[in-house]
């Protein structure tokens, strides 16, 4: 039985949404992700993790758009930097559509950091006593829960992201094309740096992935899914 609304017939969806009042909304991006990982890594990972959560909660998975707010990466011509207002409008539309259809619990699985503040604002403008919302910032979670799994946590298309893609989509990882990049050191960390991403990396990768491995990807995914399920149960959303 599918959890994806887009794979259901109209009759199936209308029946399921009456029984299941929880929806997972994955978002991601289509942007440079090193020289060795696909442009859609963020949304591909978000969808797989959404499937894992749906398998444990029975939740529906919302229709997915594959681009995100990637303005910081627009210097790379292969990036699809969707305007933030387009994402904001889409998220607002989804929330209001699902409210009209009777959904009570909204789980945003955000696989791209640029989407987080846009979704945060959309949630805040729809909060009601009879609705429950949460947003999981995926890469923030992986960094917080990485423990001793990685030699080089964090980064962009580095050990963590590469390990996760090796585990979930091994056929889409091209390590023969991998080029690492020394992390950019901001001498003024107390301020937000708005320099073009190309000043931080010429390859779209920040950090190193030589020690990436599928088993590391499995470990971090298991840790994050477990923590998310604990939270959802504590909120009565699972």
Secondary structure, 3 states (H helix, E strand, C coil): CCCEHHHCCHHHHHHHHHHCCEEEEEECCCCCCCCCCCCCHHHHHHHHHHHHHHHHHCCEECCCCCCECCHHHCCCCCCCECCHHHHHHHHHHHHHHHHHCCCCEEEEEECCHHHHHHHHHHHHCCCCCCCEEEEEEHHHHHHHCCCCCCCCCCCECCHHHHHHHHHHCHHHCCHHHCCCECCCCCCCCCCCCCCCHHHCCCCCCEECCCCCCHHHHHHHHHHHHHHHHHHHHHCCCC
